[in-house]
């Protein structure tokens, strides 16, 4: 079982989600080969799951993932070219005629290049946070890009696309971060266009700078403060009062020293306040996308069902060899004989029940002992429940309490029984299994007792 096969790409993830929705069946021969490799492998359970799903994907028809990735790449290239031309156009559009000569108002240029970008960036961030945490969406800009990508990519159902773009459960969206990359490429192109456009204007034409304004708040003192604030980002000092006074004359007779100082300032400002933040956001989106793909847990309801079919076992959390120290929690005080359960626990779960406690029976002292015992249990916790007695709210609260007391890495297994030490009915066990799968906890599994 090659360890390198555990690394997923965005293309493979899209193909996998499409296959899970369209054709989740497991071919008998494929399943046999995967189970054979799983028995021989020495990887962790999560690594086995990633490897097994990738092997299963190889038996399925693919193509949706390649289309989605190709569309995002072409879209990023189109955005880069389009926004570059837009940046050049913005600079050209800011030029006005003063006394028969071309001129750039410094205030207008700062507002139209750096100011508007940061307004859009902050507004986009606020929209993203509101959409993500309050509405559950992506934000209107990314929603538009998402819609265009899906329309061009073709055969991806709305439900599958929604799960890919918003993530599943606690798993973030790799595709969502890919769209963020696209948008930041557009920002990079726009700033490159601004820099190239301004350089072209100054190189090929005669352009003057001025800052005269009829509004008192946009006078020389304010301009000095703005330039000093912007220059502080790269350790500069901005423009001096003398340089600002020299730049006020729209005739262009500003002096070489004043003109050169502003020339250096404006290009550094566009670089540091425009291009660099977009590059950093672009790199962050790449890093986040790779992190999501590297950390895939595949704990969605469909994933867990498929994994049971592939591995043909009722649990995904495995133990290597015979181990001791499991804690039994008798949920609701069933009063079961641990001696009768011991053979099943040893042979099927390969754990030895050393300590048993009742929880949910209003015995605070015994529950405190149980929490302390769980912290030292190397094999985790087995919860004993009756198949007919599922109470979702109580079980969620109990599991959250166990996680709080024993830690997030503790292995939890819910052993479902019938009346007494007996196998549960298929319907009862199915209900429990669906409930446990819905919690999307990679270290929580549901097991049916077999006498």
Secondary structure by P-SEA (a helix, b strand, c coil): cccccccccaaaaaaaaaaaaccccccaaaaaaaaaaaaaccccaaaaaaaaaaaaaaaccccaaaaaaaaaaaaaaaaaaaaaaaaaaaaaaaccccccbbbbcaaaaaaaccaaaaaaaaaaaaaaaaaacccccccaaaaaaaaaaaaaaccccaaaaaaaaacccccccaaaaaaaaaaaaaaaaaaaaaaaaaaaaaaccbbbbbbccccccccaaaaaaaaaaaacccccccccaaaaaaaccccccccaaaaaaaaaaaaaaaaaaccaaaaaaaaaaaaaaaaaaaacccccaaaaaaaaaaacccccccccccccbbbbbbccccccccccaaaaaaccccccccbbbbcccccaaaaaaaaaaaaaccbbbbbbbbcccccaaaaaaaaaaaaaaccccbbbbbbbbccccccccaaaaaaaaaaaaaacccccbbbbbcc
